[in-house]
Amino acid sequence: MTKIGTRVIAVSHFEDDIVYIFGYGLYVGDEIPPIGTLGALGLDLGMLGHTNPKIILDNGKIVWGCQCWFGNIKRIEKEIIRNRKIKIVDIDEICKNARKNRN
């Protein structure tokens, strides 16, 4: 379990030798996401009233645990990134595309 205040990496996905990340940030605890936040299987966790891990990225954007894999930096570097290249992707673009594909 990740402790509140832990520096984390939020990972979108990975393919072959590239890990796509939303960025580095701070885990600030669990909250109910705003309505419109899509989670696993396209469920709107805000409408369901379920709490979810909240990560504030260094760029100020928010990523929810249901939108990524996350963990402390050393663990993610060791277990997921390893020797792969890192590419940063924008959470807003990913969400926009997910909403478009959902309709």
Contacts in CASP RR format, 6 or more apart in sequence:
PFRMAT RR
TARGET T0000
AUTHOR 0000-0000-0000
METHOD contacts of the structure
MODEL  1
MTKIGTRVIAVSHFEDDIVYIFGYGLYVGDEIPPIGTLGALGLDLGMLGH
TNPKIILDNGKIVWGCQCWFGNIKRIEKEIIRNRKIKIVDIDEICKNARK
NRN
2 8 0 8 1.000
2 27 0 8 1.000
2 53 0 8 1.000
2 70 0 8 1.000
2 71 0 8 1.000
2 72 0 8 1.000
3 27 0 8 1.000
4 27 0 8 1.000
4 28 0 8 1.000
4 29 0 8 1.000
5 26 0 8 1.000
5 27 0 8 1.000
5 28 0 8 1.000
5 29 0 8 1.000
6 26 0 8 1.000
6 27 0 8 1.000
6 71 0 8 1.000
6 72 0 8 1.000
7 24 0 8 1.000
7 25 0 8 1.000
7 26 0 8 1.000
7 72 0 8 1.000
7 73 0 8 1.000
8 24 0 8 1.000
8 25 0 8 1.000
8 26 0 8 1.000
8 27 0 8 1.000
8 55 0 8 1.000
8 70 0 8 1.000
8 71 0 8 1.000
8 72 0 8 1.000
8 73 0 8 1.000
8 76 0 8 1.000
9 21 0 8 1.000
9 23 0 8 1.000
9 24 0 8 1.000
9 25 0 8 1.000
9 70 0 8 1.000
9 71 0 8 1.000
9 73 0 8 1.000
9 76 0 8 1.000
9 77 0 8 1.000
9 81 0 8 1.000
10 21 0 8 1.000
10 22 0 8 1.000
10 23 0 8 1.000
10 24 0 8 1.000
10 25 0 8 1.000
10 55 0 8 1.000
10 57 0 8 1.000
10 63 0 8 1.000
10 65 0 8 1.000
10 67 0 8 1.000
10 68 0 8 1.000
10 69 0 8 1.000
10 70 0 8 1.000
10 91 0 8 1.000
11 19 0 8 1.000
11 20 0 8 1.000
11 21 0 8 1.000
11 22 0 8 1.000
11 68 0 8 1.000
11 69 0 8 1.000
11 70 0 8 1.000
11 76 0 8 1.000
11 80 0 8 1.000
12 20 0 8 1.000
12 21 0 8 1.000
12 22 0 8 1.000
12 67 0 8 1.000
12 68 0 8 1.000
12 89 0 8 1.000
12 94 0 8 1.000
13 20 0 8 1.000
14 20 0 8 1.000
14 80 0 8 1.000
14 84 0 8 1.000
16 84 0 8 1.000
17 83 0 8 1.000
17 84 0 8 1.000
17 85 0 8 1.000
18 84 0 8 1.000
18 85 0 8 1.000
18 86 0 8 1.000
18 87 0 8 1.000
19 80 0 8 1.000
19 81 0 8 1.000
19 84 0 8 1.000
19 85 0 8 1.000
19 86 0 8 1.000
19 87 0 8 1.000
20 87 0 8 1.000
20 88 0 8 1.000
20 89 0 8 1.000
21 86 0 8 1.000
21 87 0 8 1.000
21 88 0 8 1.000
21 89 0 8 1.000
22 57 0 8 1.000
22 61 0 8 1.000
22 63 0 8 1.000
22 67 0 8 1.000
22 68 0 8 1.000
22 88 0 8 1.000
22 89 0 8 1.000
22 90 0 8 1.000
22 91 0 8 1.000
22 94 0 8 1.000
23 57 0 8 1.000
23 58 0 8 1.000
23 59 0 8 1.000
23 63 0 8 1.000
23 88 0 8 1.000
24 57 0 8 1.000
24 58 0 8 1.000
24 73 0 8 1.000
25 55 0 8 1.000
25 56 0 8 1.000
25 57 0 8 1.000
25 58 0 8 1.000
26 55 0 8 1.000
26 56 0 8 1.000
27 53 0 8 1.000
27 54 0 8 1.000
27 55 0 8 1.000
27 70 0 8 1.000
27 71 0 8 1.000
28 54 0 8 1.000
28 55 0 8 1.000
28 56 0 8 1.000
29 53 0 8 1.000
29 54 0 8 1.000
30 51 0 8 1.000
30 52 0 8 1.000
30 53 0 8 1.000
30 54 0 8 1.000
31 51 0 8 1.000
31 52 0 8 1.000
31 54 0 8 1.000
32 45 0 8 1.000
32 46 0 8 1.000
32 49 0 8 1.000
32 50 0 8 1.000
32 51 0 8 1.000
32 52 0 8 1.000
33 45 0 8 1.000
33 46 0 8 1.000
33 52 0 8 1.000
33 54 0 8 1.000
33 64 0 8 1.000
33 66 0 8 1.000
34 46 0 8 1.000
35 44 0 8 1.000
35 46 0 8 1.000
35 47 0 8 1.000
36 44 0 8 1.000
36 46 0 8 1.000
36 47 0 8 1.000
37 44 0 8 1.000
37 45 0 8 1.000
37 46 0 8 1.000
37 52 0 8 1.000
37 64 0 8 1.000
37 66 0 8 1.000
37 67 0 8 1.000
38 44 0 8 1.000
38 45 0 8 1.000
38 66 0 8 1.000
38 67 0 8 1.000
38 95 0 8 1.000
38 98 0 8 1.000
38 99 0 8 1.000
38 102 0 8 1.000
39 45 0 8 1.000
39 52 0 8 1.000
39 64 0 8 1.000
39 66 0 8 1.000
39 67 0 8 1.000
40 66 0 8 1.000
42 98 0 8 1.000
42 102 0 8 1.000
45 52 0 8 1.000
45 64 0 8 1.000
45 66 0 8 1.000
52 64 0 8 1.000
52 65 0 8 1.000
52 66 0 8 1.000
53 64 0 8 1.000
53 65 0 8 1.000
53 70 0 8 1.000
54 62 0 8 1.000
54 64 0 8 1.000
54 65 0 8 1.000
55 62 0 8 1.000
55 63 0 8 1.000
55 64 0 8 1.000
55 65 0 8 1.000
55 68 0 8 1.000
55 70 0 8 1.000
56 62 0 8 1.000
57 63 0 8 1.000
57 91 0 8 1.000
61 90 0 8 1.000
61 91 0 8 1.000
61 92 0 8 1.000
62 91 0 8 1.000
63 70 0 8 1.000
63 91 0 8 1.000
67 91 0 8 1.000
67 94 0 8 1.000
67 95 0 8 1.000
69 76 0 8 1.000
69 80 0 8 1.000
70 76 0 8 1.000
END
